Amino acid sequence: MSTVVVVLSILLAAVFLGSGLAKLANVDAMKKSAEQLGYSQNLSRLIGALEVAAAAGLIIGLFWTPIGLAAAIGLTVLMLGAVYYHVRAKDAPAHILPPALLTLTSAATAVLIAL
């Protein structure tokens, strides 16, 4: 496994672990974001659980490649959904850019893992 894959996997895991735990803990900022984007608190907690699971999958994937690949693909799909919700809510480009970059980073990680 390349150093780039290891670094990307660890960085993505850290980002999504933090984000997922904040959603699971129902942090005020996450509640406001879900409300602004037009989805329920239950969906927000589900997304948080998926983010935490994907973070764990990326770390496990450092030792068992198929799990890392599945986690990276799952995050790519999840982040495509996030971009869709931000665009649908007519958010400013500054709010669309982070999930868009995470989509690209997750996709790049999946491709690099698959190579």
Backbone as a printed PyTorch tensor [residue, N CA C, xyz], in Angstrom:
tensor([[[  0.8500,  -1.1740,   0.0000],
         [  0.0000,   0.0000,   0.0000],
         [  0.8960,   1.2370,   0.0000]],

        [[  0.5400,   2.1930,  -0.8340],
         [  1.3860,   3.3740,  -0.9780],
         [  1.2100,   4.3420,   0.1950]],

        [[  2.2170,   5.1680,   0.3630],
         [  2.1820,   6.1880,   1.4110],
         [  1.0270,   7.1510,   1.1790]],

        [[  0.7520,   7.4740,  -0.0670],
         [ -0.3410,   8.3980,  -0.3970],
         [ -1.6770,   7.8280,   0.0850]],

        [[ -1.9100,   6.5480,  -0.1510],
         [ -3.1580,   5.9070,   0.2850],
         [ -3.2510,   5.9270,   1.8060]],

        [[ -2.1600,   5.6400,   2.4760],
         [ -2.1610,   5.6450,   3.9370],
         [ -2.4960,   7.0380,   4.4650]],

        [[ -1.8390,   8.0510,   3.9310],
         [ -2.0690,   9.4300,   4.3880],
         [ -3.5040,   9.8580,   4.1030]],

        [[ -3.9860,   9.6260,   2.8700],
         [ -5.3600,  10.0040,   2.5270],
         [ -6.3700,   9.2690,   3.3970]],

        [[ -6.1450,   7.9920,   3.6310],
         [ -7.0660,   7.2040,   4.4550],
         [ -7.1210,   7.7410,   5.8830]],

        [[ -5.9710,   8.0460,   6.4410],
         [ -5.9340,   8.5640,   7.8180],
         [ -6.5860,   9.9430,   7.8880]],

        [[ -6.3000,  10.8100,   6.9300],
         [ -6.9070,  12.1460,   6.9290],
         [ -8.4220,  12.0690,   6.7720]],

        [[ -8.8850,  11.2690,   5.8180],
         [-10.3300,  11.1210,   5.6370],
         [-10.9800,  10.5170,   6.8840]],

        [[-10.3310,   9.5280,   7.4700],
         [-10.8780,   8.9060,   8.6790],
         [-11.0190,   9.9440,   9.7970]],

        [[-10.0270,  10.7890,   9.9630],
         [-10.0780,  11.8160,  11.0130],
         [-11.2200,  12.8040,  10.7580]],

        [[-11.3410,  13.2590,   9.5150],
         [-12.4000,  14.2200,   9.1680],
         [-13.7730,  13.6090,   9.4210]],

        [[-13.9740,  12.3890,   8.9240],
         [-15.3020,  11.7890,   9.0260],
         [-15.6050,  11.2500,  10.4220]],

        [[-14.6040,  10.8900,  11.1770],
         [-14.8460,  10.5010,  12.5610],
         [-15.3650,  11.7090,  13.3440]],

        [[-14.6990,  12.8380,  13.1710],
         [-15.1430,  14.0650,  13.8530],
         [-16.5400,  14.4960,  13.4300]],

        [[-16.7700,  14.5080,  12.1430],
         [-18.0700,  14.9150,  11.6250],
         [-19.1670,  13.9400,  12.0550]],

        [[-18.8810,  12.6560,  11.9610],
         [-19.8700,  11.6530,  12.3190],
         [-20.2190,  11.6860,  13.7940]],

        [[-19.2050,  11.8230,  14.6410],
         [-19.4650,  11.8790,  16.0820],
         [-20.2670,  13.1280,  16.4420]],

        [[-19.9970,  14.2440,  15.7670],
         [-20.7580,  15.4770,  16.0190],
         [-22.2290,  15.2860,  15.6370]],

        [[-22.4790,  14.5900,  14.5390],
         [-23.8670,  14.3210,  14.1380],
         [-24.5360,  13.3750,  15.1280]],

        [[-23.8220,  12.3450,  15.5520],
         [-24.3880,  11.3980,  16.5130],
         [-24.6700,  12.0560,  17.8530]],

        [[-23.8320,  13.0130,  18.2450],
         [-24.0130,  13.7240,  19.5040],
         [-25.0560,  14.8320,  19.3860]],

        [[-25.5730,  15.0380,  18.1840],
         [-26.6030,  16.0440,  17.9300],
         [-26.1320,  17.4490,  18.3170]],

        [[-24.8870,  17.7530,  17.9570],
         [-24.2980,  19.0640,  18.2180],
         [-25.1400,  20.1330,  17.5150]],

        [[-25.2900,  21.2820,  18.1480],
         [-26.1460,  22.3480,  17.6190],
         [-25.8400,  22.7060,  16.1650]],

        [[-24.5610,  22.8090,  15.8290],
         [-24.1970,  23.1750,  14.4570],
         [-24.6970,  22.1320,  13.4660]],

        [[-24.6720,  20.8780,  13.8570],
         [-25.1460,  19.8090,  12.9760],
         [-26.6700,  19.8440,  12.8580]],

        [[-27.3550,  20.1720,  13.9660],
         [-28.8150,  20.3090,  13.9240],
         [-29.2090,  21.4330,  12.9800]],

        [[-28.5170,  22.5600,  13.0870],
         [-28.8210,  23.7060,  12.2240],
         [-28.5380,  23.3820,  10.7640]],

        [[-27.4540,  22.6830,  10.5130],
         [-27.1100,  22.3100,   9.1390],
         [-28.1690,  21.3900,   8.5420]],

        [[-28.6040,  20.3950,   9.3080],
         [-29.6360,  19.4710,   8.8220],
         [-30.9230,  20.2310,   8.5320]],

        [[-31.2790,  21.1260,   9.4090],
         [-32.4980,  21.9210,   9.2220],
         [-32.3880,  22.7950,   7.9770]],

        [[-31.2420,  23.4340,   7.8050],
         [-31.0350,  24.3260,   6.6560],
         [-31.0420,  23.5370,   5.3460]],

        [[-30.5220,  22.3140,   5.3820],
         [-30.4760,  21.4920,   4.1730],
         [-31.7730,  20.7220,   3.9380]],

        [[-32.6500,  20.7280,   4.9300],
         [-33.9680,  20.1440,   4.7490],
         [-34.0680,  18.6540,   4.9980]],

        [[-33.2730,  18.1360,   5.9410],
         [-33.4460,  16.7320,   6.2960],
         [-33.5630,  16.5880,   7.8140]],

        [[-34.1100,  15.4600,   8.2380],
         [-34.4610,  15.2430,   9.6380],
         [-33.2410,  14.9620,  10.5130]],

        [[-33.4660,  15.0840,  11.8210],
         [-32.4190,  14.7440,  12.7850],
         [-32.1040,  13.2580,  12.7280]],

        [[-33.1150,  12.4450,  12.4510],
         [-32.8660,  11.0050,  12.3340],
         [-31.9510,  10.7050,  11.1550]],

        [[-32.1740,  11.3730,  10.0290],
         [-31.2930,  11.1710,   8.8780],
         [-29.8970,  11.6920,   9.1950]],

        [[-29.8190,  12.7860,   9.9140],
         [-28.5120,  13.3290,  10.3020],
         [-27.7460,  12.3180,  11.1500]],

        [[-28.4240,  11.6830,  12.0980],
         [-27.7620,  10.6760,  12.9300],
         [-27.3670,   9.4460,  12.1090]],

        [[-28.2010,   9.0650,  11.1460],
         [-27.8460,   7.9500,  10.2650],
         [-26.5890,   8.2850,   9.4630]],

        [[-26.5470,   9.4900,   8.9300],
         [-25.3600,   9.9350,   8.1780],
         [-24.1390,   9.9170,   9.0980]],

        [[-24.3150,  10.3760,  10.3350],
         [-23.2140,  10.3480,  11.3010],
         [-22.7160,   8.9360,  11.5510]],

        [[-23.6320,   8.0020,  11.6940],
         [-23.2440,   6.5980,  11.9120],
         [-22.4990,   6.0560,  10.6970]],

        [[-22.9580,   6.4130,   9.5060],
         [-22.2750,   5.9660,   8.2850],
         [-20.8730,   6.5730,   8.1910]],

        [[-20.7460,   7.8370,   8.5950],
         [-19.4300,   8.4790,   8.5690],
         [-18.4660,   7.8060,   9.5540]],

        [[-18.9450,   7.4960,  10.7410],
         [-18.0980,   6.8230,  11.7320],
         [-17.7130,   5.4280,  11.2330]],

        [[-18.6710,   4.7130,  10.6620],
         [-18.3860,   3.3800,  10.1180],
         [-17.3650,   3.4660,   8.9840]],

        [[-17.5070,   4.4640,   8.1220],
         [-16.5600,   4.6200,   7.0220],
         [-15.1700,   4.9720,   7.5390]],

        [[-15.1030,   5.8060,   8.5730],
         [-13.8040,   6.1470,   9.1740],
         [-13.1310,   4.8810,   9.6970]],

        [[-13.9040,   4.0510,  10.3810],
         [-13.3560,   2.7840,  10.8710],
         [-12.9400,   1.8970,   9.7040]],

        [[-13.7510,   1.8810,   8.6500],
         [-13.4330,   1.0780,   7.4690],
         [-12.1500,   1.5170,   6.7990]],

        [[-11.9070,   2.8150,   6.7610],
         [-10.6580,   3.3090,   6.1600],
         [ -9.4410,   2.8540,   6.9650]],

        [[ -9.5670,   2.8790,   8.2800],
         [ -8.4470,   2.4460,   9.1220],
         [ -8.2540,   0.9340,   9.0050]],

        [[ -9.3440,   0.1810,   9.0650],
         [ -9.2490,  -1.2810,   8.8860],
         [ -8.6870,  -1.5910,   7.5050]],

        [[ -9.0450,  -0.7560,   6.5310],
         [ -8.5830,  -0.9460,   5.1590],
         [ -7.0820,  -0.8380,   4.9930]],

        [[ -6.4250,  -0.2330,   5.9520],
         [ -4.9630,  -0.1810,   5.8930],
         [ -4.3700,  -1.5730,   6.0660]],

        [[ -5.1590,  -2.4710,   6.6490],
         [ -4.7140,  -3.8440,   6.8820],
         [ -5.4620,  -4.8630,   6.0270]],

        [[ -6.6630,  -4.4930,   5.5900],
         [ -7.4850,  -5.3690,   4.7520],
         [ -8.1060,  -4.5180,   3.6590]],

        [[ -7.4590,  -4.4900,   2.5180],
         [ -7.7650,  -3.5810,   1.4170],
         [ -9.2370,  -3.5390,   0.9920]],

        [[ -9.9470,  -4.6660,   0.8800],
         [-11.3400,  -4.5880,   0.4150],
         [-12.2320,  -3.7080,   1.3000]],

        [[-11.9760,  -3.7030,   2.5920],
         [-12.7740,  -2.8760,   3.5060],
         [-12.4700,  -1.3970,   3.2640]],

        [[-11.2100,  -1.0640,   3.0750],
         [-10.8380,   0.3240,   2.7810],
         [-11.4460,   0.8110,   1.4800]],

        [[-11.4430,  -0.0510,   0.4820],
         [-12.0360,   0.3030,  -0.8100],
         [-13.5340,   0.5400,  -0.6520]],

        [[-14.2160,  -0.3460,   0.0580],
         [-15.6600,  -0.1840,   0.2760],
         [-15.9530,   1.1150,   1.0350]],

        [[-15.1390,   1.4290,   2.0300],
         [-15.3350,   2.6530,   2.8090],
         [-15.1300,   3.8910,   1.9400]],

        [[-14.0920,   3.8910,   1.1230],
         [-13.8220,   5.0400,   0.2600],
         [-14.9400,   5.2310,  -0.7720]],

        [[-15.4340,   4.1380,  -1.3220],
         [-16.5480,   4.2280,  -2.2820],
         [-17.8070,   4.7240,  -1.5690]],

        [[-18.0740,   4.1880,  -0.3840],
         [-19.2350,   4.6310,   0.3810],
         [-19.1830,   6.1110,   0.7050]],

        [[-18.0080,   6.6030,   1.0850],
         [-17.8620,   8.0340,   1.3750],
         [-18.0510,   8.8730,   0.1200]],

        [[-17.5920,   8.3740,  -1.0080],
         [-17.7800,   9.1020,  -2.2680],
         [-19.2680,   9.2750,  -2.5470]],

        [[-20.0220,   8.2020,  -2.3960],
         [-21.4720,   8.2670,  -2.6290],
         [-22.1370,   9.1890,  -1.6060]],

        [[-21.7530,   9.0590,  -0.3410],
         [-22.3150,   9.8950,   0.7140],
         [-22.0400,  11.3770,   0.4540]],

        [[-20.8360,  11.6860,   0.0220],
         [-20.4780,  13.0750,  -0.2380],
         [-21.1380,  13.6130,  -1.5090]],

        [[-21.3850,  12.7470,  -2.4800],
         [-22.1740,  13.1890,  -3.6470],
         [-23.5570,  13.6270,  -3.1830]],

        [[-24.1250,  12.8680,  -2.2450],
         [-25.4140,  13.2580,  -1.6700],
         [-25.3310,  14.5890,  -0.9470]],

        [[-24.2430,  14.8160,  -0.2280],
         [-24.0630,  16.0830,   0.4890],
         [-23.9850,  17.2490,  -0.4910]],

        [[-23.2460,  17.0570,  -1.5720],
         [-23.1580,  18.1170,  -2.5880],
         [-24.5420,  18.3960,  -3.1550]],

        [[-25.2920,  17.3330,  -3.4480],
         [-26.6440,  17.4940,  -3.9820],
         [-27.5120,  18.3170,  -3.0230]],

        [[-27.4860,  17.9790,  -1.7340],
         [-28.3040,  18.7050,  -0.7620],
         [-27.8930,  20.1710,  -0.6560]],

        [[-26.6020,  20.4470,  -0.7090],
         [-26.1390,  21.8360,  -0.6430],
         [-26.5470,  22.6140,  -1.8880]],

        [[-26.4470,  22.0010,  -3.0450],
         [-26.8690,  22.6690,  -4.2870],
         [-28.3660,  22.8960,  -4.2580]],

        [[-29.1150,  21.8800,  -3.8360],
         [-30.5800,  21.9860,  -3.7700],
         [-31.0150,  23.1080,  -2.8310]],

        [[-30.2670,  23.3080,  -1.7540],
         [-30.5780,  24.3650,  -0.7930],
         [-30.0890,  25.7310,  -1.2680]],

        [[-29.4790,  25.7570,  -2.4500],
         [-28.9340,  26.9970,  -3.0210],
         [-27.9030,  27.6480,  -2.0910]],

        [[-27.0790,  26.7980,  -1.5030],
         [-26.0030,  27.2820,  -0.6500],
         [-24.9670,  28.0320,  -1.4770]],

        [[-24.2320,  28.8740,  -0.7990],
         [-23.1350,  29.5980,  -1.4380],
         [-22.0430,  28.6080,  -1.8300]],

        [[-21.2870,  28.9410,  -2.8750],
         [-20.1900,  28.0490,  -3.2870],
         [-19.2370,  27.6920,  -2.1450]],

        [[-19.0430,  28.5900,  -1.2080],
         [-18.1490,  28.3180,  -0.0790],
         [-18.6650,  27.1750,   0.7880]],

        [[-19.9830,  26.9350,   0.7800],
         [-20.5530,  25.8260,   1.5450],
         [-20.6130,  24.5380,   0.7310]],

        [[-20.5610,  24.6680,  -0.5790],
         [-20.5900,  23.4970,  -1.4640],
         [-19.1830,  22.9270,  -1.6370]],

        [[-18.1860,  23.7880,  -1.5800],
         [-16.8050,  23.3730,  -1.8390],
         [-16.2920,  22.2770,  -0.8960]],

        [[-16.4880,  22.3720,   0.4270],
         [-15.9550,  21.3050,   1.2930],
         [-16.4910,  19.9060,   0.9550]],

        [[-17.8150,  19.7120,   0.8280],
         [-18.2440,  18.3580,   0.4640],
         [-17.7940,  17.9510,  -0.9410]],

        [[-17.6750,  18.9230,  -1.8370],
         [-17.1860,  18.6000,  -3.1920],
         [-15.7350,  18.1210,  -3.1330]],

        [[-14.9110,  18.7870,  -2.3440],
         [-13.5150,  18.3670,  -2.2050],
         [-13.4040,  17.0110,  -1.5070]],

        [[-14.2770,  16.7800,  -0.5220],
         [-14.2690,  15.4830,   0.1430],
         [-14.7490,  14.3780,  -0.8000]],

        [[-15.6620,  14.7120,  -1.7080],
         [-16.0940,  13.7430,  -2.7240],
         [-14.9080,  13.3530,  -3.5880]],

        [[-14.1840,  14.3520,  -4.0790],
         [-13.0350,  14.0870,  -4.9460],
         [-11.9310,  13.3340,  -4.2010]],

        [[-11.6970,  13.7100,  -2.9600],
         [-10.6540,  13.0400,  -2.1750],
         [-11.0290,  11.5810,  -1.8930]],

        [[-12.2890,  11.3480,  -1.5690],
         [-12.7500,   9.9720,  -1.3290],
         [-12.6520,   9.1480,  -2.6020]],

        [[-13.0460,   9.7350,  -3.7280],
         [-12.9810,   9.0220,  -5.0090],
         [-11.5370,   8.7240,  -5.3860]],

        [[-10.6670,   9.7070,  -5.1880],
         [ -9.2450,   9.4880,  -5.4970],
         [ -8.6680,   8.3900,  -4.6130]],

        [[ -9.0590,   8.3720,  -3.3600],
         [ -8.5820,   7.3230,  -2.4560],
         [ -9.0640,   5.9540,  -2.9170]],

        [[-10.3180,   5.8760,  -3.3230],
         [-10.8570,   4.5940,  -3.8280],
         [-10.0800,   4.1210,  -5.0500]],

        [[ -9.8120,   5.0450,  -5.9620],
         [ -9.0740,   4.6720,  -7.1810],
         [ -7.6740,   4.1990,  -6.8170]],

        [[ -7.0140,   4.9230,  -5.9300],
         [ -5.6430,   4.5440,  -5.5550],
         [ -5.6150,   3.2080,  -4.8140]],

        [[ -6.6220,   2.9570,  -3.9980],
         [ -6.6880,   1.6580,  -3.3080],
         [ -6.8710,   0.5440,  -4.3150]],

        [[ -7.6950,   0.7980,  -5.3190],
         [ -8.0130,  -0.2420,  -6.3190],
         [ -6.8390,  -0.5610,  -7.2300]],

        [[ -5.8940,   0.3730,  -7.3410],
         [ -4.7520,   0.1470,  -8.2550],
         [ -3.7960,  -0.9040,  -7.7640]]])
